[in-house]
């Protein structure tokens, strides 16, 4: 018999308790007051004061995955695999759950639960990370019923528990519909009697929860978007929605960098070896910043555009059904721009939020040096959140759309401009 000290609803303890049900291991779970962690008696069981902690005849174990491994080795259910290879494969998934699911999942869900301040930029990054994790699981399960072997193992238990809060709180129907194999594994596991006896019935999220209105937002996320101190001060002032032209110029000033003073990259970039082009990117950025967009700056752009030395790409955000709040959508763009520093020398872009709350959408037009997207751009996680198409700059309708994106006015492909950001 062993005793598990944990607080109520601690999902980390579920791993060991579910494993115990499969293996027939008797674990007692006494009522435990979290304040008792500081007591001398509990410090003897768990020197770091951690919960859950499992007390056994041999001593105490206080890391949740270590506890789950211990319990899984106690019975005859082969929860830890039937060979050294299967055991190591299970360890792979335990580490995967901790680093690729629990970590970003906490960043996404904890603000909703009120455990940490709300940071919209971090939340959007966590959403992208969770999509990657679910997609990886989905592909692995394409030809498999369970993660390792032909029956439920500790890998399935740990991964399902890691996904529990996500499925209950934020993975609503539209989000999870593309991960059918992952959904199948999760629902198969949580509907087993051994799971149900520990976690009860699981109700899947019907609508993606968000952090409550007024939840504290980490100020650092807003400051990182603008490198200059004066830009931060400007950001504190409310901006009228309708004054698009003056606002665009203000955004341009905030985003502007001193390119002449940038340190040279010690590792030569292939783009630096391209033949000279009549379109000088830095000159375009200065013209755009200092001249009226229509007609002066746009006329300059098309007079100097070089399809052999540059390319234009149009991006549509894949998950516009999630864009209900203007601030969150703008932070989505700001976070994207924040992670584009390495490509700044080779790119210019206009990123726009269209529509009105709660029906918003996001789009972008990028100008790149070279005929393809730079490697530095493709390395940014946000890129995968958009559907990209290479613009045919010989097509008049496409040229008009590019001009609308750069000028923040015009038909906009049938969408209504709300607010935008310029990357230069």
ABEGO torsion letter per residue (X at the ends): XBBBBBBBGBAAAAAAAAAAAAAGBBBBBBBBBAAAAABAAAAAABAAGBOBBBBBAAEBBABAAAAAAAAAAABAAGAAEABAAAAAAAAAAAAAAAAAAAAAAAAAAAAAAGABBBBAAAAAAAAAAAAAAAAAAAAAAAABABABEABBBAAAAAAAAAAAAAAAAABBAAAAAABAAAAAAAAAAAABAAAAAAAEBBBBBABBBBBBBGBBBBAAAAAAABABAAAAAAAABBBBAABAAAAAAAAAAAABBBAAABBBBABBBAAAABBBBABBAAAAAAAAAABBAOAAAAAAAAAABBAAABBBBBBBBAAAAABABAAAAAAAAAAAAAAAAAAAAABBBBBBBBEBOABBBBBBBBBBBEABBBAAAAABAAAAABBBBBBBAABAAAAAAAAAAAAGBEAGGGBBBABBBBBX
